[in-house]
Amino acid sequence: MAEQHIARAFDRDLEAIQALVMKMGGMVETAILDAAKALEARDEELAEEVRRADKAIDALEMKINEEAARVIALRAPTASDLRLVLTVMKIAASLERVGDYAKNMGKRTQALAQMGAQGTVTGSGASLRRMAKTVTELLSDALNAYAGRHLDLAQDVRTRDREVDQMYNALFREFLTHMMEDPRNITACMHLHFIAKNIERMGDHATAIAEQVVYLITGDLPDDDRPKAENVADLKPAAGA
């Protein structure tokens, strides 16, 4: 009877922690979309809201970690239950990093807005917003895979991250072209490139969450390299080039 009581208490604790994770995920998804919207509209006020909202995301990660540590200390979970608790902590860490990238987007949006006309590169805001929307969908699917223990959906997220890499590479080439055509575009394009890189890294963290779901369900992390498009920004010229 005592063991049943402990098991029920443990289940309640886990449900509460997992609810916090899903709440955190929703906050992060909002941060991404708001940051992209602020960028496209050069909305300094909305960008500042994104920056301020990151404090709540950080606080929620801390609460999740505290609750997870308490469960480990009080409940002495078995191997499979411990795996769940550790997965929760790693997912929260990935969400916190995505929130940081959204905050950084807000900072650079404010810098671009203050540049006036010189901070505008035609079409870049809409392209980056599409990229951010794609990442938000990946993150949402990764969290849904976690909530429903959907292995196929988690694997699908790993595959689809390649789309984000390809979008980043296309934008990198576009910004490079703008900078070569007119040196006055360099500062704005550098800000925009770093924003694109932030979004690409968000996709990596969505994939990391999906891989934690695979680990949670199967007990093993994926042993194959996930599909990635070659990053043009990291390419080195061939010898003698």
C-alpha positions in Angstrom: 0.0 0.0 0.0 2.9 2.4 0.9 4.5 1.6 -2.5 1.3 2.5 -4.3 1.1 5.8 -2.4 4.7 6.6 -3.3 4.1 5.7 -7.0 1.0 8.0 -7.1 2.9 10.8 -5.5 5.7 10.4 -8.0 3.2 10.4 -10.9 1.7 13.6 -9.6 5.1 15.2 -9.3 6.0 14.2 -12.9 2.7 15.5 -14.3 3.3 18.9 -12.6 6.8 19.1 -14.0 5.7 18.1 -17.4 3.0 20.8 -17.3 5.7 23.4 -16.6 7.7 22.2 -19.5 4.8 22.5 -21.9 4.0 26.0 -20.5 7.7 27.0 -21.0 7.5 25.6 -24.6 4.4 27.8 -25.3 6.2 30.9 -24.0 9.2 30.2 -26.1 7.1 29.6 -29.3 5.5 33.0 -28.6 8.9 34.6 -28.1 10.1 33.3 -31.5 7.1 34.5 -33.4 7.0 37.9 -31.7 10.7 38.4 -32.3 10.2 37.7 -36.0 7.2 40.0 -36.2 9.1 42.8 -34.5 12.0 42.3 -37.0 9.8 42.5 -40.0 8.0 45.6 -38.8 11.1 47.1 -37.1 8.9 47.3 -34.0 11.2 48.4 -31.1 8.5 48.1 -28.5 7.6 44.5 -29.4 11.3 43.7 -29.5 11.7 45.0 -26.0 8.7 42.9 -24.9 10.5 39.8 -26.2 13.7 40.8 -24.3 11.7 41.3 -21.1 9.8 38.0 -21.5 13.0 36.1 -21.5 13.3 36.6 -17.7 10.1 34.6 -17.2 11.4 31.8 -19.4 14.7 31.7 -17.4 12.7 31.6 -14.1 10.6 28.7 -15.4 13.6 26.7 -16.3 15.0 27.2 -12.8 11.7 26.1 -11.3 11.6 23.0 -13.5 15.2 22.1 -12.4 14.4 22.7 -8.8 11.3 20.5 -9.0 13.2 17.8 -10.9 16.0 17.8 -8.3 13.4 17.5 -5.5 11.7 14.5 -7.2 15.1 12.7 -7.5 15.9 13.4 -3.9 12.6 12.4 -2.4 11.3 9.7 -4.7 14.5 7.8 -5.6 13.1 7.0 -9.1 13.9 3.8 -10.9 16.0 3.8 -14.1 13.1 4.4 -16.5 11.6 7.1 -14.2 15.0 8.7 -13.7 15.3 8.9 -17.5 12.1 10.8 -17.7 13.2 13.3 -15.1 16.6 13.8 -16.8 14.9 14.3 -20.1 12.7 17.0 -18.7 15.7 18.9 -17.4 17.5 18.7 -20.8 14.4 19.8 -22.7 14.0 22.8 -20.3 17.7 23.6 -21.0 17.1 23.6 -24.8 14.0 25.7 -24.4 15.9 28.2 -22.3 18.6 28.5 -25.1 15.9 29.1 -27.7 14.5 31.9 -25.5 18.0 33.4 -25.4 18.2 33.4 -29.2 14.8 35.1 -29.4 16.0 37.7 -27.0 19.1 38.3 -29.1 16.8 38.8 -32.1 15.1 41.5 -30.2 18.3 43.3 -29.4 19.4 43.3 -33.0 16.0 44.4 -34.2 16.3 47.4 -32.0 19.7 48.2 -33.4 18.3 47.8 -37.0 15.3 50.0 -36.2 17.6 52.8 -34.9 19.6 52.7 -38.2 16.5 53.9 -40.1 16.5 53.4 -43.8 20.1 52.0 -43.7 18.8 49.1 -41.5 16.5 47.9 -44.2 17.3 45.1 -46.7 14.4 44.4 -49.1 12.6 41.1 -48.4 14.8 40.0 -45.5 12.2 40.5 -42.8 9.7 38.3 -44.6 12.3 35.6 -45.3 13.5 35.6 -41.7 9.9 35.5 -40.5 9.2 32.4 -42.7 12.3 30.8 -41.3 11.2 31.5 -37.7 7.7 30.1 -38.5 9.3 26.9 -39.7 11.4 26.6 -36.6 8.4 27.3 -34.4 6.6 24.4 -36.1 9.5 22.1 -35.5 9.6 23.1 -31.8 5.9 22.6 -31.5 6.1 19.1 -33.1 9.0 18.2 -30.9 7.0 19.1 -27.7 3.9 17.3 -29.0 6.1 14.2 -29.6 7.3 14.5 -26.0 3.8 15.0 -24.6 2.3 12.1 -26.6 5.5 9.9 -26.7 5.3 9.9 -30.5 8.5 8.3 -31.8 7.7 8.8 -35.5 7.0 12.5 -35.0 10.3 13.0 -33.1 12.2 11.3 -35.9 10.3 13.5 -38.4 11.5 16.6 -36.6 15.1 15.4 -36.9 14.7 15.1 -40.7 12.9 18.4 -41.2 15.7 20.5 -39.5 17.5 20.2 -42.9 14.9 22.6 -44.3 16.0 25.3 -41.7 19.6 24.8 -42.7 18.8 25.3 -46.3 16.9 28.5 -45.6 19.8 29.8 -43.6 22.2 29.0 -46.4 20.0 30.9 -48.9 19.8 33.9 -46.7 23.6 33.9 -46.0 24.2 34.0 -49.8 21.6 36.8 -50.2 23.2 38.9 -47.4 26.7 38.4 -48.9 25.4 39.6 -52.3 23.9 42.7 -50.7 27.2 43.5 -49.0 29.2 43.0 -52.1 26.9 45.2 -54.2 26.9 48.1 -51.7 29.3 48.5 -48.7 26.6 50.6 -47.0 24.6 47.4 -46.5 27.3 45.7 -44.5 26.2 46.7 -41.0 22.6 45.9 -41.6 23.4 42.6 -43.3 25.7 41.5 -40.4 22.9 42.1 -38.0 20.5 40.1 -40.2 23.0 37.3 -40.7 23.4 36.9 -36.9 19.6 36.8 -36.6 19.4 34.1 -39.3 22.1 32.2 -37.4 20.1 32.5 -34.2 17.1 31.0 -35.9 19.1 28.2 -37.4 20.4 27.4 -33.9 16.8 27.4 -32.6 16.2 24.6 -35.1 19.1 22.7 -33.7 17.7 22.9 -30.2 14.2 21.8 -31.5 16.0 18.8 -32.9 17.8 18.2 -29.6 14.4 18.0 -27.9 13.3 15.5 -30.5 16.3 13.4 -29.8 15.6 13.5 -26.1 12.1 12.2 -26.9 13.7 9.3 -28.8 15.9 8.6 -25.8 12.9 8.7 -23.5 10.9 6.2 -25.6 13.7 3.8 -26.6 16.3 4.3 -23.9 18.9 5.2 -26.6 19.9 8.4 -28.3 19.8 8.2 -32.1 23.1 6.7 -33.3 22.9 8.1 -36.8 23.9 11.6 -37.8 20.8 13.7 -38.4 20.4 15.1 -41.9 22.0 18.6 -42.2 22.5 20.9 -45.1 26.1 22.0 -45.5 26.6 25.3 -43.8 27.9 27.7 -46.4 29.2 30.1 -43.8 31.5 27.4 -42.5 32.9 26.3 -45.8 36.6 26.8 -46.3 38.2 27.5 -49.7 40.0 24.5 -51.3 43.8 24.5 -51.1 45.2 26.8 -53.8 41.9 28.5 -54.3 
